[in-house]
Amino acid sequence: MISRLPTTFSNRICETNKIEFTDYLDDKIISTRTIPTLKITDDKGNEIRGLGTNVVATNTDSSEVTIEGIPYPFYGEEFSHHVKADAERFK
């Protein structure tokens, strides 16, 4: 999993691996397009699959991985805390 990557290092990873990205210089953030070869797993080693996976990296010590289109029932099982929070919010 990608985490704690400064944007200059992230830029080099993207350029080396031909990953399309946008560099927001003023905000010191990069945002990738979908990365088809990026594999995300849960704590048990199960792959979390969706329609697309992208990364937003900042110049601090944080990055965010977004997986779009995770299907049910897997989403409900893996992210039950989000399902519960949404149910509470939309009561």
Stockholm file with secondary structure:
# STOCKHOLM 1.0

chainA/1-91         MISRLPTTFSNRICETNKIEFTDYLDDKIISTRTIPTLKITDDKGNEIRGLGTNVVATNTDSSEVTIEGIPYPFYGEEFSHHVKADAERFK
#=GR chainA/1-91 SS CCCSCCHHHHHHHHHHTTCCEEEEGGGTEEEECCCTTCCCBCTTSCBCCCSEEEEEEESSSCEEEEEECCCTTHHHHHTHHHHHHHHHHTC
#=GC SS_cons        CCCSCCHHHHHHHHHHTTCCEEEEGGGTEEEECCCTTCCCBCTTSCBCCCSEEEEEEESSSCEEEEEECCCTTHHHHHTHHHHHHHHHHTC
//
